[in-house]
Each structure stands twice: as structure tokens, then as C-alpha cells.
Amino acid sequence: MNDEVRLEAMAQRLGTQAAERLNVERTTAAVIERLRAEPPRASRWSWMQPTWLRIAAALVVLVGGGLIARRAFVQPGNGGHAIAHFVRDDLTDLSRDQLRES
């Protein structure tokens, strides 16, 4: 426990010493001066990036919507007839005797 107290006291002294050496105003002024001196780094293609992202998003929506619509309206394996599977489902629920009665 004694070592812990000693370590905390040392850490506090180090933090205080570092804070005393740091001149916040001078550092801030240097950073602002450097930012003003450097021209902004803009790529010649940076204006086009949002446009490409919008185009890509539109394509994803169109392709996804097309696939969902295709899956909803055309059932695989029935030759493109969307209603045939309803009849098949109704007939598979019936027993042999019920099929003969109809």
C-alpha cells in the first residue's frame, strides 16, 4: 500500500511539472499559424466522390428492388406462372379420398 501512495505522488508531480512546462497560448498560436500557412489539400476528384456515392446507392436500390420484385412475382420452377403454386398448395393438403370426391 505504501508503494501505491508513493507512485501516485510521483505521478502527480510529473503531471504538474509537465503542465508547468506547457505554454498553451504559444502552442495554440503555432498550430493556427501552421494551418493558415498550408493550403487546403483537396483532391481534384474530391468534388466527384459524393456524386459517385449517390450513383452507387441508386444502383443498389434499383438492383435490390428488382430482385425483390422478381422473387415476389415469379416463383422458380413453375414456368413463370404466379398463380399455379396456389393450386398446388391447396391440392397437396387434400388426402386421396378428398381428391377422388372432387
N, C-alpha and C positions, 0 to 999 in steps of 0.2 A: 504494500500500500504506500509505503514511503517513496518508493521509486516512481510510482504513478504521480504523486504530488510534485515531485522534482521534475518529471518530464513535462507536466502541464505548465509549471513555472517557466521552464526553458522555452517551451513553445510560445508562451505569451510574450516573453522578452524578445524572441526572434520576430514575432509578428509586429511588435511595437517598433523595433528597430527598422524593419522593412518599411513600415508606414511612414516613419520619420524621414527616410531617405527618398521617398517617392514625392515628386513635385507634380501634383495633379494638373495644375494650371499649365505648366510648361509642356507636359505630355499631351494635353488636350490641344494646345496651340500647335504643336508639331504635327499631330495627326490631321488637324484641319488644313494646315498649310500643305501637307503632302497630298491630301485629297483634292485640293484646289489646283495643285500643280500638274497632276496627272490627268490627261484627257480620258473621258469615259471609254471603256473598252466595249464597243458594240460591234458585233459581227456584221458583215454585210448581208448575211442571211437572217439576221435576228428578226426582222420585220415579217418574214415569211413563216416563221415557226407557228404562230397561232393559227394561221390560215391552214397549214398542213394538218394541224391537230384537229381543226374543225372538219376538214375533209375526211380524215381518217375516222372520226367519230360518226359522221354521217354514213360512211360506208358500212361501218359496223352495225349501225341501226338498220340500214336497208337490208343487208345480208341476213342479219338475225331475224328481222321481221319476215323476210321471205321464207326462211327455213321454218319458222313457227307456223306461218300460214300454210305452207306446203304440208307440214306434218298434221295440221288440224283438218285440212280438207281432202287430202289424198292419202288413203291408207295403203301401205305397201302390200303387195300380194293379191290385191283384188282387181287388178286391171284398171285402176283409176276410178272405179265406181264407188262413190262415197256412201251410198245407201245399202249396198249389198251386205255389209258386215252387220247391220241391224237385224236383218232377216236371219242371218246365220246364227247370231247370238240368241234370238228367240227360239230357233229350231233346236239348238243344242241343249236347251233347258228342258225340252219335252222328252218323255220316255217313248219306247217303241209303241206301246198301246195308244198313247195320246197321238202319235204321228199317224197311226192307222185309222184312228177315228176321224181325223180331219180330212 
